[in-house]
Amino acid sequence: MFGQARLNELRARKELLVMQADAQRQLIALDAASVAHALRWADIAASWWQRIKPFAWVAAPVAGYCVVRHGRSVWKWGTRLLKAGQWLARLRRMVG
């Protein structure tokens, strides 16, 4: 009798563990789908870059000329954008 009660207890424990494992597998599948959806932008960006890469070699000298010609104003706007980004990051930390 004692052995049968222990065996039934172990069977019930095994069923519980199997159900918990199935639930964890489903959670992992949901998390993986969420990560894949969140990283979809990386595939889009990579394909976009592959399409425009041949033109980047042409655009690089033009961009270099513009930076040399208008470097001071580009630098000024770049620092302004950087400061705005830092301010927004601080604001986001305070709010969220």
C-alpha positions as CSV (number, residue, x, y, z in Angstrom):
1,M,0.0,0.0,0.0
2,F,2.7,2.4,1.0
3,G,4.6,1.8,-2.3
4,Q,1.4,2.4,-4.4
5,A,0.7,5.7,-2.7
6,R,4.2,6.9,-3.3
7,L,4.0,5.8,-6.9
8,N,0.7,7.7,-7.4
9,E,2.4,10.8,-5.9
10,L,5.3,10.5,-8.2
11,R,3.0,10.1,-11.2
12,A,1.0,13.2,-10.2
13,R,4.3,15.1,-9.8
14,K,5.5,13.9,-13.2
15,E,2.2,15.1,-14.9
16,L,2.7,18.5,-13.2
17,L,6.2,18.7,-14.4
18,V,5.2,17.8,-18.0
19,M,2.5,20.4,-18.0
20,Q,4.9,23.0,-16.6
21,A,7.5,22.1,-19.3
22,D,4.9,22.5,-22.0
23,A,3.9,25.9,-20.7
24,Q,7.6,27.0,-20.6
25,R,8.0,25.7,-24.2
26,Q,5.1,27.8,-25.3
27,L,6.5,30.9,-23.5
28,I,9.8,30.4,-25.2
29,A,8.1,30.1,-28.6
30,L,6.2,33.4,-27.9
31,D,9.4,35.1,-26.8
32,A,11.2,33.9,-29.9
33,A,8.4,35.2,-32.1
34,S,8.5,38.6,-30.3
35,V,12.3,38.9,-30.8
36,A,12.0,37.9,-34.5
37,H,9.3,40.6,-34.9
38,A,11.4,43.2,-33.0
39,L,14.5,42.5,-35.1
40,R,12.6,42.6,-38.4
41,W,14.0,46.1,-39.0
42,A,17.5,44.7,-39.2
43,D,16.6,42.6,-42.2
44,I,15.0,45.6,-43.8
45,A,18.0,47.8,-43.1
46,A,20.4,45.2,-44.5
47,S,18.4,44.7,-47.7
48,W,18.2,48.5,-48.1
49,W,21.9,48.9,-47.6
50,Q,22.6,46.1,-50.2
51,R,20.5,48.0,-52.7
52,I,22.2,51.4,-52.2
53,K,25.7,50.2,-51.5
54,P,26.8,50.7,-55.2
55,F,25.7,54.3,-55.0
56,A,27.5,54.9,-51.7
57,W,30.9,54.9,-53.6
58,V,29.6,57.7,-55.7
59,A,28.0,59.7,-52.8
60,A,31.0,59.5,-50.6
61,P,33.1,62.1,-52.5
62,V,30.1,64.4,-52.7
63,A,29.5,64.1,-49.0
64,G,33.2,64.7,-48.3
65,Y,33.1,67.8,-50.4
66,C,30.0,69.1,-48.6
67,V,31.6,68.5,-45.2
68,V,34.8,70.3,-46.2
69,R,32.8,73.2,-47.8
70,H,30.2,73.5,-45.0
71,G,32.0,71.6,-42.3
72,R,31.5,74.2,-39.6
73,S,27.7,74.4,-40.1
74,V,27.4,70.6,-40.3
75,W,29.4,70.2,-37.1
76,K,27.2,72.8,-35.4
77,W,24.0,70.9,-36.4
78,G,25.5,67.6,-35.5
79,T,26.3,68.8,-32.0
80,R,22.8,70.3,-31.7
81,L,21.3,66.9,-32.7
82,L,23.5,65.1,-30.2
83,K,22.5,67.4,-27.4
84,A,18.9,67.1,-28.3
85,G,19.2,63.3,-28.2
86,Q,20.9,63.4,-24.8
87,W,18.1,65.7,-23.5
88,L,15.4,63.4,-24.8
89,A,17.1,60.3,-23.3
90,R,17.2,62.1,-19.9
91,L,13.6,63.1,-20.3
92,R,12.6,59.5,-21.2
93,R,14.4,58.2,-18.1
94,M,12.6,60.7,-15.9
95,V,9.2,59.9,-17.3
96,G,9.6,56.1,-17.8
